[in-house]
């Protein structure tokens, strides 16, 4: 693998996102019998609507649509893709990977790589780092797709207010391009300051909390099947559970430190950031964190009011929205920061270039 100090320039050539057509309002959720009100949901989470997939739509279906839009924005043909990395906590099945289904759906070359990453709501930043690293190290590779995709609605208990109101479904994607000739590109750090691309990634985990109930997939169901003369017991499903107050105690410091760490590694001051694009967990948490960072609210990118918490998909969806809304200009420094179950954090700094 190529070391960071010898990385070729890598750019984000295009972004894309896809949200299922079905829009679920707070009023619709309350009508199912949840003990809350539409006003309470908005006041405490900032969420007004979220999108849910149909029964026929899989995580890979959402990922394929987002990927097609990113490919269109990048003007890259599927045949030019050398690698797919999909970040998801709700894969189509344990194996083969959801990335393999996306590979087939897009009709990629048989020699193009495909793998999944599961790092919960930090997953897209991990996937971005993995995709960029592998692209840099692949001598003949030029383009990679990095996707965050989720169908979280199927992993929430319809009777559990603490999770049901938060989660939505969707996918976001970016096309990474390795450019061996042109230096004026997006870098994974402030490249014109003489920094290596890998230095702006910051990742970590408090593994001691992995079995608590702060956030995770719990209430797992098991199925036993006969395989020859033996029985095999498999986990077959379950619902997300979340301790809201505990999640808040973790999330705000994690978001703040994630941004500060990425900026320190990139030798930047936080106030040089044009936009912070965080995992979309809770509007009140995001506002508290941006205030603690000393940044004006105008430098915070959010989509949670429209799309809810889409886990590993939330960062690329919000990045695509910011790009398409004209909130990102050439030369802007962006910080992507994820945090969630594990408890994990991951962040990076990008310099945007048209």
N, C-alpha and C positions, 0 to 999 in steps of 0.2 A: 504494500500500500504506500502511495506517495505521502511523504511527510507534509505537514501543513506549510512549512516554509518553502516548499517547492510546488505548492498547488498551482495549477493553471487558473486563470480567471474563470469563475463560474457565475452565471447570471440566472435570474428568473426571467425566462423569455415570455411567459404568459401565465395568467391566472384564470380560474373558472370555478363556478360553484353551481350546485343544484339543490333545490328544496322541493320536496314532494308537493303536489298540488293541494292536498287537503290541509286547510288552515283550521287549527283548533283554538277557539277563544277561551278565555277564562270562564265566561258564562256557560259554555258547553261543558267544561269540566265540573263546575259547581253543580250543574244539573244532573250529574251522575251520582250525586250523593256525598261528595267530599265535604267535610265540615270546614268550610271556609267561604269567603266571598270574593267576587272579582276585584273589589277594591282592596281587600287585604293582600291579594296576590301581587297587584301592581305596587302597592306601598312597600311591601317587604322584599320583593324580588326584582321589580322593574319589568316583569314579563307581562305582555298583553296578549300575545298570540304565539303559537309554535306550529310547526309543520309536522305532520305524521305520514309515514309511508302507508300505502295500501297493503292488504294482506299478501298480495302477489309480489310486492317489491322487496328485494333483498338488499343488503348492504352493498353488494357488488353492483347492483343496478344503479344505485345512487352514485357510486364512485365512477361508473362508466360515463354517466351523463356529465358529471363535473369534469372528468378528464377530457371529454370531447370538447367542452367549452374552453378549457385551458389550451388544448392543442390548436383550436381555432384562433385564439388570441395570439398564440406564439407563431402561428403559421407553420406548424410542424406536422408532417404526415405521420400517422401511426407507425409506418414502416421505419421511421427514423428514431423511434424510441428504443433505447438499449436496456432500460431498467425501470421497473415499477416497484415503489415501496408504498404500502398501504398501512396507515395507522388506524386501528379500530379496536374497540372493546366488544363489539357486537358482530363478530365475523359470521359469514354465511354458515360455517360449520367449523369444528376444531381443525380439521384438515381435509382436503388440501386448502391452501391459503386463499383468502379472499382475493389477494393479488393475482392468483392464478386464474380466478374467474374473470377478473378485469382484463387480464392478458388475453383470454379467449374472446371476451366480448368486444374488445377493440381490434381483434385480428392482428396482433403483433407478430413479429418474426419469432420463429421457434427458438432462436438463440438469445432472445431478450430475457433478462432475469426478472424474477418476481418474488417478493417476500412481504410478510406482514410484520408490523411492530405493534406490541400492546404495552403502552406505558400510560394507560388511562388518558386523562385530559392533558397530559404533557406529551402525548404520543406524536403529534405532528412535528414538534420541534425535534424530537429524537429521530423521526423519520427523515426530516430535512437534513439533519446532520449525517445520518447514514447514507442517504442518497447522494449528497454532495461528496462525501468521503469516497464512496464507491465509484462515483463518476470520475473523480480526480485520479483514482488509481487505475481505472480501466483504460489501457493505452489506446484502444480502438473505440471507446465509448464517447458519444457526443451529447446525447440527450437522455434525461431521466424524468419520469413522472413521479411526483410525491403527492399522495392523496390522504386526506383524513375523511373517513366516512363512518356514519353510525345510524342504526335504527334503535335508538334508546327507548322509544315508546314501548317496545315489546319487552323491555327488561324492567319496567316499573309496575308495581302492584297497583291495580286500578283503585284500590281502597286506601292507599297510603298517601296522605296529603303531603308528607315530607319529601316525596320524590315525584309524584305524578304531576304536580304543577310545574316542575322545573324543565323536564327533558323534552327535546324535540329531535327530529330526524333530519339528516342532510349530509352533504358532502362538499368538500372544497379541494381544489387541486392546483398545483403549480407545475410548470415545465421548467426543469433545470437544464441549462445549456453550458457546455464547456467550450470556451473560445480560446483557441491557441494563438490567435493573431490580434484580436481587438482587446485592448485593455480597459476601455471605458464601459464598464459593466457594473451590475450589482455585485457586490462582494459580500462574503459572510462576515465582514468587519469593515472598518473604515480603511479600505485598501490604500487610498491616496495618502494616508498618514503613515504608510510603511508598515502596516500590521499584517500578520499572517491570517489567512481566512479562518483557521480553526480557533483562533484565540477568543473569538466573540461568542462561542458556544459555552454555556455553563449549565451543567446538569448535576442532579443530586437526588438522594433518596434517604428518608428516615425509615429504614427497613423494620425497625422495632415496632412500628405502628401498623404493619401490614395485616395483622389479624384483629385490629380493633374495628369499631363500627363507625368510624368517622365518615368513610365513604367506601363503597365497594359492592361486589356482587355477593349477596348472601341469600339465605333461604333456598339453597341449591337443592334441586330434586335429583334423585338417582334412579337409574334403571338397571336391572340385572338381566343379562341375556346368557343363554347357553352357547358356548363355543366348544364344539366337540364334547369331550367329557368334563369340561370345566365351566365354571360360571364366571362371567366378567361383569363387574359393576362399574357403571360410567355415570359421571355427572351429566345431566341432560338439560338443565335449565335452572332458572332462578330469577330473583328480582334484585335490582339495586336497592341498597339501604343506605341511609345517610343520617348522621347526627349533625343537624344544622348548626348549633352553637359551636361544636367542636370543629366542624369544617370551617366556620368563619374564623375561629382562633388560629387555624393553620393558614388559611388562604391569604389573608391580608398581608401578614409578614412574609409569606412565601413569594407573593407577587412583588412586593417592594424589594426584597432582597434579590429576587431573580433579575429584576431590571438593573439594580445597582451592580450586581456581580458581572452581568454582561457588559455594562458600560465600563467598569473597572478593567476588565480583560481587554476591552477595545481601546483603552486609554482615552475614554470620553467622559465628559460631564453629563449627568442625566439631563440637564437643561438643554443640551444640544440635540436631543431627540425631537424630531418633528411629530412623531406619532408612536404611541404605545398600543400594541395590538395584543391584548391578553385573551386567555381562555375566558369564555363568557359564562361565568358561574352565577353571578348575582349582581345586579346593577349597584346596589348599595355598597357591596364589597369593593367593586371596581372604583367607585367614586371615592371611597375612604382611602384606597391605596394610592390613587393618583394625587390626592390631597397630601398624603404623607410624603410622596416623592417631590412635592413642591412644584408640580406642573399644573398649568391651567387645564380645566376640563376639556377644552377644545383640542388637546393633544391626546385624548383618549378615544379610541375607536370602539364602538359598541354596536352590536346587532341583537343583543339579548331581548330587547323589547319586542322584536318581530319574530325571532327564531328560537328563543329559549336557550337552554344549555344543550348543545349538540356534542359535548365531550370532545373527542379528538378531532372532530370536524369544525369546531367553533373558530379556531384561529385562521385556517385557510378560507373559510367562508367570510369572515370579517375582513381579512386582507383583500379578498376579491371585491367585496363591497366598497372598501376604501379606494381601491384602484379605479373601479368603474364610476364612483361618485366624484372623482377628480380630487380626492383628498391627499393624494401622493404625487409629489413633483420630483423631477430629476434632481439628484443630490441630497434628497431627504434621508435622514437617518431614522430607521424604524427599529423598534424592539418588539420581538415576538416573545411572549412569556406564557408558559403553561404550568399548571399546578393541579394536583389532584390525588386520587387514591394511590396508596403505596407506602407512605405519602411521598410523592415525587414532584420535582420541579425541573423545568428546563427552559432556557432562554437563549436568545441570540440577537445580535445586532446586524442589520442589513443596511447597505447604502443603495438607494434606488437610483436607477438610471434609465432614461427613455431609450 
